Amino acid sequence: MPRGTYFSDFEVGQTFVSFGRTVTEADVVNFAGLSGDFNPLHVDQTFAEKTPFGKRIAHGMLAASISTGQGQTLGIFEGTTLALMGQTFNYKAPIFFGDTIRLALTVEETKASSKGGKGVVVFKSEILKQDDVVAVAGTWTVLFRDKKAPVPA
């Protein structure tokens, strides 16, 4: 039996918030190596000191990647997600080494499938820093199974 949330159990306005996770220099260095994004804003302290930020910042996509993992810990996707249909990310504030981020997903819209047994949930996503500043805002669009859908073998 899936432990996740079924389509028909989501209600507009529901919010799910993850645990916090501190972004470290090691995270940024590893992400730079994995992605190939060695922009000096992320990896060169001398360069970064001369920018408006005054120091290095984490990659926006690193924060987005961490948030997908945080989303999985919420339990709502476990065994009931059929597809991640889309995500958007708008970068609002820098994430510095040592900042602790958490994910908040709020149900904005639900659309039942005309074929039955499933539906789309659109979440407003916010990656929040420890001081509740929104660092990254966007949407997640997810196709969920409904209770009446057959369980995959």
Backbone as ProteinMPNN parsed JSONL, in Angstrom:
{"seq_chain_A": "MPRGTYFSDFEVGQTFVSFGRTVTEADVVNFAGLSGDFNPLHVDQTFAEKTPFGKRIAHGMLAASISTGQGQTLGIFEGTTLALMGQTFNYKAPIFFGDTIRLALTVEETKASSKGGKGVVVFKSEILKQDDVVAVAGTWTVLFRDKKAPVPA", "coords_chain_A": {"N_chain_A": [[0.847, -1.185, 0.0], [0.684, 2.164, -0.927], [2.366, 4.894, 0.715], [2.156, 7.542, 0.249], [0.374, 10.608, -0.616], [-2.834, 10.62, -2.002], [-4.328, 11.837, -5.066], [-7.021, 12.821, -4.684], [-6.978, 13.522, -2.039], [-5.665, 15.891, -1.672], [-5.972, 19.349, -0.9], [-6.744, 22.627, -1.914], [-4.659, 25.15, -0.693], [-3.468, 23.672, 1.328], [-0.415, 23.209, 3.07], [2.884, 21.984, 3.048], [5.811, 21.452, 4.837], [9.281, 21.054, 4.807], [12.102, 19.621, 6.614], [14.948, 21.514, 7.812], [18.037, 22.221, 6.096], [21.464, 22.723, 6.139], [23.438, 24.565, 3.935], [26.573, 23.898, 2.677], [30.08, 24.722, 2.128], [31.306, 22.51, 0.994], [29.1, 21.312, -0.3], [28.68, 23.169, -2.366], [31.126, 23.108, -3.771], [31.166, 20.4, -4.573], [28.826, 20.367, -6.152], [29.553, 22.154, -8.167], [31.582, 20.672, -9.402], [30.102, 18.437, -10.273], [28.155, 19.567, -11.969], [29.631, 21.133, -13.662], [29.607, 23.842, -13.522], [31.481, 26.338, -12.863], [31.33, 29.009, -12.165], [32.812, 31.999, -11.079], [31.508, 33.381, -9.046], [30.563, 31.474, -7.382], [32.756, 29.88, -6.7], [35.136, 31.319, -6.316], [36.545, 33.145, -3.977], [37.936, 35.623, -3.863], [37.094, 36.932, -6.207], [34.309, 36.979, -5.671], [34.149, 38.637, -3.442], [34.207, 41.147, -4.528], [31.776, 41.58, -5.609], [28.28, 42.599, -5.433], [27.293, 40.894, -3.461], [29.394, 40.325, -1.763], [30.597, 38.013, -0.936], [31.025, 34.464, -1.619], [28.314, 32.682, -3.173], [25.799, 30.113, -3.085], [24.948, 27.944, -5.822], [21.956, 28.572, -7.617], [20.597, 26.415, -8.758], [21.602, 24.366, -7.219], [20.323, 24.771, -4.784], [17.714, 24.311, -5.687], [17.958, 21.618, -6.379], [18.534, 20.454, -3.886], [16.1, 21.008, -2.698], [14.35, 19.254, -4.017], [15.044, 16.825, -2.93], [14.378, 17.376, -0.27], [11.646, 17.592, -0.599], [10.945, 14.938, -1.058], [11.181, 13.854, 1.466], [8.893, 14.616, 2.717], [6.908, 12.758, 2.413], [4.556, 12.787, 0.93], [4.75, 12.105, -1.728], [5.379, 9.46, -1.968], [4.969, 6.557, -3.56], [2.606, 7.337, -4.777], [2.976, 9.195, -6.73], [2.853, 9.714, -10.168], [4.119, 11.148, -12.185], [6.523, 13.753, -12.425], [5.73, 16.664, -13.751], [6.577, 19.216, -14.302], [8.693, 21.956, -13.305], [9.29, 25.194, -11.995], [11.602, 27.834, -11.379], [12.392, 30.726, -9.654], [14.784, 32.96, -8.839], [15.267, 34.646, -5.911], [16.698, 35.603, -3.658], [20.06, 35.542, -2.407], [21.758, 32.509, -1.472], [23.88, 31.825, 1.034], [26.945, 30.215, 2.045], [26.463, 28.2, 4.823], [23.868, 29.028, 5.293], [20.635, 27.872, 6.228], [18.244, 25.987, 4.654], [14.803, 25.349, 3.819], [12.003, 23.609, 2.423], [8.854, 24.72, 1.327], [5.793, 23.632, 0.259], [2.813, 24.514, -1.238], [-0.494, 23.72, -1.961], [-1.847, 24.857, -4.871], [-3.593, 24.383, -6.951], [-5.811, 21.861, -8.163], [-6.439, 19.363, -10.559], [-8.544, 17.098, -11.861], [-8.095, 14.172, -13.826], [-9.594, 13.587, -16.994], [-9.752, 10.995, -17.699], [-9.915, 9.614, -15.393], [-8.923, 8.18, -12.182], [-6.574, 9.522, -11.65], [-4.8, 12.657, -11.213], [-3.764, 16.109, -11.565], [-1.664, 18.053, -9.53], [-0.86, 21.294, -8.683], [1.695, 22.891, -7.127], [2.68, 25.697, -5.215], [5.968, 26.539, -4.777], [8.403, 27.247, -2.323], [11.619, 28.022, -1.381], [12.931, 28.512, 1.595], [14.967, 30.549, 3.662], [16.748, 30.466, 6.833], [15.846, 32.734, 8.134], [13.338, 33.107, 7.187], [13.257, 34.367, 4.73], [12.411, 34.261, 1.334], [14.25, 32.458, -0.835], [14.186, 31.076, -3.249], [11.547, 30.846, -5.492], [8.698, 29.271, -6.966], [7.03, 26.798, -8.981], [5.726, 23.481, -8.705], [4.571, 20.909, -10.694], [2.67, 18.101, -10.534], [1.722, 14.798, -11.333], [-0.562, 12.738, -9.84], [-1.582, 9.549, -8.589], [-4.914, 8.393, -8.018], [-7.089, 7.183, -5.406], [-8.695, 5.228, -6.523], [-7.279, 4.192, -8.587], [-5.544, 1.477, -10.164], [-3.043, -0.368, -8.413], [0.342, -0.29, -9.347], [2.164, -3.126, -10.519]], "CA_chain_A": [[0.0, 0.0, 0.0], [1.487, 3.392, -0.95], [2.299, 5.747, 1.906], [2.008, 8.919, -0.193], [-0.952, 11.224, -0.626], [-3.559, 10.425, -3.265], [-4.811, 13.067, -5.688], [-8.271, 13.334, -4.094], [-6.746, 13.951, -0.661], [-5.08, 17.227, -1.649], [-6.909, 20.46, -0.862], [-6.131, 23.928, -2.173], [-4.275, 25.84, 0.53], [-2.64, 22.822, 2.19], [1.017, 23.484, 2.984], [3.78, 20.957, 3.563], [7.112, 22.087, 5.055], [10.338, 20.08, 5.075], [13.137, 19.92, 7.597], [15.983, 22.412, 7.328], [19.335, 21.647, 5.735], [22.466, 23.769, 6.0], [24.224, 24.497, 2.698], [27.976, 24.019, 3.05], [31.053, 24.927, 1.058], [31.473, 21.212, 0.329], [27.971, 21.152, -1.216], [28.89, 24.035, -3.535], [32.266, 22.571, -4.526], [30.725, 19.15, -5.211], [27.863, 20.683, -7.206], [30.321, 22.736, -9.273], [32.231, 19.566, -10.103], [29.089, 17.6, -10.913], [27.44, 20.296, -13.025], [30.561, 21.846, -14.539], [29.379, 25.282, -13.358], [32.535, 26.897, -12.014], [31.217, 30.463, -12.146], [33.589, 32.476, -9.935], [30.621, 33.829, -7.975], [30.365, 30.324, -6.493], [33.974, 29.154, -6.322], [36.313, 32.184, -6.195], [36.265, 34.102, -2.907], [38.474, 36.937, -4.219], [36.141, 37.505, -7.167], [33.003, 37.186, -5.034], [34.24, 39.77, -2.514], [34.05, 42.379, -5.302], [30.405, 41.629, -6.119], [27.338, 43.148, -4.44], [27.062, 39.935, -2.375], [30.528, 40.423, -0.86], [31.154, 36.68, -0.674], [30.492, 33.439, -2.523], [26.939, 32.216, -2.967], [25.484, 28.791, -3.626], [24.231, 27.897, -7.094], [20.501, 28.481, -7.496], [20.167, 25.051, -9.071], [21.933, 23.515, -6.072], [19.189, 24.908, -3.857], [16.569, 23.617, -6.293], [18.216, 20.181, -6.268], [18.331, 20.084, -2.48], [14.663, 21.063, -2.389], [13.661, 18.052, -4.497], [15.27, 15.816, -1.892], [13.566, 17.734, 0.894], [10.273, 17.251, -0.95], [10.737, 13.497, -0.899], [11.064, 13.514, 2.891], [7.559, 14.975, 3.199], [6.087, 11.553, 2.378], [3.352, 12.917, 0.11], [5.005, 11.591, -3.071], [5.813, 8.064, -1.898], [4.096, 5.52, -4.119], [1.4, 7.872, -5.414], [3.363, 10.072, -7.836], [2.997, 9.089, -11.481], [5.091, 11.909, -12.983], [6.814, 15.162, -12.189], [5.44, 17.207, -15.078], [7.293, 20.456, -14.52], [9.106, 22.793, -12.179], [9.838, 26.502, -12.334], [12.414, 28.399, -10.31], [12.702, 32.151, -9.743], [15.771, 33.215, -7.791], [14.861, 35.882, -5.234], [17.702, 36.058, -2.693], [21.209, 34.635, -2.405], [21.971, 31.539, -0.404], [25.29, 31.841, 1.396], [27.436, 29.051, 2.771], [26.006, 28.283, 6.212], [22.421, 29.243, 5.378], [19.817, 26.674, 6.35], [17.063, 26.138, 3.801], [13.734, 24.351, 3.906], [11.047, 23.69, 1.327], [7.419, 24.793, 1.618], [4.936, 23.381, -0.905], [1.412, 24.835, -0.967], [-1.369, 23.317, -3.06], [-2.501, 25.995, -5.52], [-4.626, 23.953, -7.893], [-5.949, 20.432, -8.443], [-7.209, 19.117, -11.778], [-8.771, 15.676, -12.073], [-7.966, 13.706, -15.203], [-10.855, 13.162, -17.606], [-9.696, 9.536, -17.818], [-10.136, 9.054, -14.065], [-7.854, 7.457, -11.514], [-5.375, 10.342, -11.447], [-5.028, 14.087, -11.352], [-2.596, 16.984, -11.484], [-1.606, 19.002, -8.428], [0.118, 22.362, -8.869], [2.157, 23.417, -5.849], [3.585, 26.838, -5.114], [7.133, 26.111, -4.008], [9.257, 28.286, -1.777], [12.79, 27.61, -0.624], [13.048, 29.547, 2.62], [16.172, 30.568, 4.484], [16.492, 30.379, 8.269], [15.149, 33.951, 8.576], [12.074, 33.074, 6.442], [13.381, 35.029, 3.431], [12.247, 33.345, 0.211], [15.423, 32.487, -1.7], [13.768, 30.579, -4.563], [10.097, 30.637, -5.574], [8.317, 28.665, -8.239], [5.925, 25.839, -8.966], [5.917, 22.067, -9.04], [3.361, 20.323, -11.254], [2.863, 16.672, -10.296], [0.603, 13.906, -11.616], [-0.731, 11.766, -8.761], [-2.587, 8.499, -8.665], [-6.004, 8.536, -7.071], [-7.357, 5.964, -4.638], [-9.379, 4.235, -7.352], [-6.378, 3.71, -9.632], [-4.909, 0.205, -9.82], [-1.669, -0.282, -7.913], [1.258, -0.922, -10.299], [2.77, -4.382, -10.038]], "C_chain_A": [[0.889, 1.244, 0.0], [1.298, 4.22, 0.318], [2.06, 7.205, 1.534], [0.564, 9.392, -0.135], [-1.583, 11.024, -2.005], [-4.107, 11.761, -3.761], [-6.015, 13.65, -4.951], [-8.11, 13.798, -2.645], [-6.099, 15.334, -0.555], [-6.178, 18.276, -1.66], [-6.154, 21.757, -1.109], [-5.873, 24.621, -0.841], [-3.443, 25.008, 1.487], [-1.168, 23.176, 1.986], [1.79, 22.376, 3.68], [5.167, 21.586, 3.671], [8.126, 21.02, 5.457], [11.189, 20.489, 6.272], [14.118, 20.921, 6.987], [17.267, 21.663, 7.023], [20.307, 22.787, 5.496], [23.302, 23.525, 4.748], [25.68, 24.8, 3.054], [28.85, 24.328, 1.841], [31.27, 23.626, 0.286], [30.331, 20.954, -0.658], [28.226, 21.922, -2.512], [30.031, 23.501, -4.397], [31.863, 21.287, -5.258], [29.746, 19.419, -6.347], [28.572, 21.298, -8.413], [30.99, 21.634, -10.084], [31.257, 18.7, -10.861], [28.466, 18.293, -12.118], [28.38, 20.919, -14.054], [30.415, 23.357, -14.456], [30.378, 25.829, -12.344], [32.513, 28.422, -12.054], [31.942, 30.977, -10.914], [32.735, 33.019, -8.786], [30.412, 32.723, -6.931], [31.675, 29.773, -5.937], [35.211, 30.022, -6.099], [36.027, 33.303, -5.189], [36.743, 35.505, -3.26], [37.56, 37.647, -5.201], [34.845, 37.898, -6.463], [33.014, 38.374, -4.061], [34.001, 41.101, -3.214], [32.645, 42.519, -5.9], [29.497, 42.261, -5.071], [27.065, 42.198, -3.255], [28.189, 39.965, -1.34], [31.187, 39.106, -0.494], [30.514, 35.688, -1.629], [29.055, 33.069, -2.15], [26.785, 30.825, -3.573], [24.785, 28.939, -4.973], [22.722, 27.837, -6.827], [19.995, 27.073, -7.769], [20.572, 24.053, -7.988], [20.795, 23.568, -5.063], [17.963, 24.18, -4.391], [16.736, 22.104, -6.164], [18.017, 19.693, -4.837], [16.847, 20.047, -2.154], [13.914, 19.84, -2.902], [13.86, 16.9, -3.519], [14.45, 16.095, -0.652], [12.102, 17.382, 0.632], [9.974, 15.775, -0.743], [10.574, 13.105, 0.565], [9.69, 13.845, 3.458], [6.617, 13.774, 3.229], [4.899, 11.623, 1.438], [3.517, 12.303, -1.284], [5.215, 10.078, -3.117], [4.745, 7.075, -2.378], [2.839, 6.027, -4.808], [1.716, 8.807, -6.586], [3.495, 9.259, -9.107], [4.029, 9.813, -12.335], [5.28, 13.299, -12.4], [6.725, 15.808, -13.565], [6.178, 18.509, -15.358], [7.649, 21.139, -13.221], [9.567, 24.128, -12.735], [10.587, 27.017, -11.121], [12.677, 29.86, -10.612], [13.577, 32.48, -8.544], [15.552, 34.598, -7.207], [15.926, 36.461, -4.311], [18.854, 35.068, -2.689], [21.176, 33.671, -1.228], [23.473, 31.476, -0.18], [25.671, 30.52, 2.067], [27.03, 29.239, 4.235], [24.537, 28.598, 6.367], [21.715, 27.891, 5.472], [18.531, 26.905, 5.574], [16.065, 25.019, 4.068], [12.762, 24.619, 2.773], [9.634, 23.784, 1.879], [6.677, 24.603, 0.295], [3.494, 23.646, -0.491], [0.579, 24.466, -2.181], [-2.082, 24.556, -3.59], [-3.682, 25.573, -6.377], [-4.627, 22.433, -7.986], [-6.842, 20.274, -9.668], [-7.331, 17.61, -11.982], [-8.619, 15.348, -13.555], [-9.324, 13.279, -15.733], [-10.908, 11.648, -17.757], [-9.887, 8.84, -16.473], [-8.899, 8.385, -13.496], [-6.582, 8.248, -11.262], [-5.744, 11.806, -11.584], [-3.74, 14.86, -11.136], [-2.748, 17.922, -10.289], [-0.509, 20.005, -8.752], [0.419, 22.941, -7.494], [2.905, 24.727, -6.071], [4.759, 26.337, -4.284], [7.921, 27.326, -3.549], [10.406, 27.618, -1.029], [13.094, 28.765, 0.311], [14.364, 29.414, 3.36], [15.769, 30.582, 5.959], [15.752, 31.591, 8.815], [13.82, 34.151, 7.852], [12.1, 33.895, 5.151], [13.226, 33.962, 2.347], [13.45, 33.511, -0.714], [15.069, 32.073, -3.122], [12.268, 30.336, -4.498], [9.776, 30.008, -6.919], [7.103, 27.782, -8.094], [6.447, 24.436, -9.229], [4.568, 21.583, -9.571], [3.551, 18.808, -11.264], [1.573, 15.915, -10.625], [0.573, 12.822, -10.547], [-1.77, 10.723, -9.123], [-3.704, 8.826, -7.701], [-6.272, 7.178, -6.425], [-7.956, 4.854, -5.49], [-8.472, 3.63, -8.427], [-5.768, 2.372, -9.212], [-3.454, 0.426, -9.371], [-0.748, -0.968, -8.926], [1.926, -2.151, -9.686], [4.234, -4.217, -9.745]], "O_chain_A": [[1.769, 1.362, 0.853], [0.22, 4.242, 0.912], [1.79, 8.025, 2.41], [-0.332, 8.684, 0.324], [-0.941, 11.235, -3.035], [-4.321, 12.69, -2.982], [-6.029, 14.838, -4.629], [-9.024, 14.407, -2.088], [-6.0, 15.886, 0.541], [-7.191, 18.12, -2.342], [-5.061, 21.962, -0.581], [-6.746, 24.675, 0.026], [-2.78, 25.557, 2.366], [-0.731, 23.415, 0.86], [1.408, 21.898, 4.748], [5.652, 22.185, 2.712], [7.865, 20.192, 6.331], [11.01, 21.56, 6.852], [14.109, 21.142, 5.777], [17.552, 20.617, 7.606], [20.013, 23.712, 4.739], [23.807, 22.424, 4.528], [25.979, 25.831, 3.657], [28.421, 24.213, 0.693], [31.403, 23.643, -0.937], [30.57, 20.43, -1.746], [28.017, 21.403, -3.608], [29.911, 23.45, -5.621], [32.188, 21.114, -6.432], [29.821, 18.774, -7.393], [28.228, 20.995, -9.555], [30.965, 21.662, -11.314], [31.547, 18.268, -11.977], [28.271, 17.675, -13.164], [27.975, 21.2, -15.183], [31.033, 24.08, -15.236], [30.15, 25.788, -11.135], [33.565, 29.057, -11.985], [31.728, 30.465, -9.815], [33.216, 33.101, -7.656], [30.126, 32.994, -5.765], [31.702, 29.253, -4.821], [36.255, 29.491, -5.72], [35.353, 34.282, -5.51], [36.041, 36.48, -2.991], [37.283, 38.836, -5.044], [34.346, 39.01, -6.636], [31.994, 39.039, -3.884], [33.633, 42.082, -2.568], [32.369, 43.48, -6.619], [29.915, 42.439, -3.927], [26.659, 42.642, -2.181], [27.961, 39.663, -0.169], [32.217, 39.085, 0.181], [29.58, 36.023, -2.357], [28.648, 33.134, -0.99], [27.545, 30.423, -4.454], [24.114, 29.939, -5.228], [22.272, 27.134, -5.922], [19.08, 26.592, -7.1], [19.946, 23.002, -7.856], [20.357, 22.537, -4.551], [17.254, 23.511, -3.638], [15.775, 21.392, -5.875], [17.409, 18.648, -4.606], [16.384, 19.169, -1.426], [12.934, 19.424, -2.284], [12.953, 16.095, -3.306], [13.892, 15.18, -0.046], [11.4, 16.928, 1.535], [8.883, 15.408, -0.306], [9.897, 12.123, 0.87], [9.353, 13.407, 4.558], [5.641, 13.768, 3.979], [4.281, 10.593, 1.171], [2.523, 12.011, -1.949], [5.227, 9.487, -4.196], [3.761, 6.806, -1.689], [2.081, 5.235, -5.368], [0.82, 9.169, -7.348], [4.173, 8.232, -9.125], [4.738, 9.183, -13.12], [4.331, 13.937, -11.945], [7.544, 15.533, -14.442], [6.383, 18.871, -16.516], [7.012, 20.94, -12.186], [10.161, 24.192, -13.811], [10.257, 26.685, -9.982], [13.134, 30.198, -11.703], [13.176, 32.306, -7.393], [15.64, 35.601, -7.914], [16.045, 37.68, -4.194], [18.651, 33.88, -2.94], [20.65, 33.97, -0.156], [24.238, 31.124, -1.078], [24.815, 29.806, 2.588], [27.231, 30.308, 4.811], [23.994, 28.455, 7.462], [22.144, 26.904, 4.875], [17.819, 27.884, 5.799], [16.422, 23.914, 4.478], [12.709, 25.724, 2.232], [9.255, 23.035, 2.78], [6.913, 25.331, -0.669], [3.008, 23.077, 0.486], [0.904, 24.853, -3.303], [-2.822, 25.221, -2.864], [-4.655, 26.314, -6.515], [-3.578, 21.794, -7.899], [-7.861, 20.952, -9.804], [-6.34, 16.929, -12.244], [-8.97, 16.148, -14.421], [-10.117, 12.678, -15.009], [-11.986, 11.077, -17.924], [-10.008, 7.616, -16.417], [-7.955, 8.065, -14.218], [-5.615, 7.712, -10.721], [-6.846, 12.152, -12.01], [-2.761, 14.34, -10.601], [-3.81, 18.503, -10.065], [0.623, 19.629, -9.056], [-0.474, 23.416, -6.792], [3.681, 24.845, -7.019], [4.564, 25.773, -3.207], [8.084, 28.3, -4.285], [10.197, 26.767, -0.165], [13.467, 29.855, -0.123], [14.821, 28.308, 3.649], [14.588, 30.697, 6.287], [15.096, 31.494, 9.852], [13.242, 35.237, 7.897], [11.052, 34.095, 4.538], [13.831, 32.893, 2.427], [13.645, 34.574, -1.305], [15.582, 32.642, -4.086], [11.774, 29.701, -3.566], [10.505, 30.196, -7.893], [6.262, 27.979, -7.217], [7.469, 24.241, -9.886], [3.534, 21.831, -8.951], [4.463, 18.29, -11.908], [0.479, 16.335, -10.246], [1.542, 12.084, -10.363], [-2.713, 10.99, -9.869], [-3.474, 9.466, -6.675], [-5.738, 6.157, -6.857], [-7.75, 3.673, -5.21], [-8.852, 2.67, -9.097], [-5.504, 2.158, -8.029], [-2.749, 1.292, -9.888], [-1.014, -2.101, -9.328], [2.209, -2.195, -8.489], [4.893, -5.172, -9.334]]}, "name": "protein", "num_of_chains": 1, "seq": "MPRGTYFSDFEVGQTFVSFGRTVTEADVVNFAGLSGDFNPLHVDQTFAEKTPFGKRIAHGMLAASISTGQGQTLGIFEGTTLALMGQTFNYKAPIFFGDTIRLALTVEETKASSKGGKGVVVFKSEILKQDDVVAVAGTWTVLFRDKKAPVPA"}
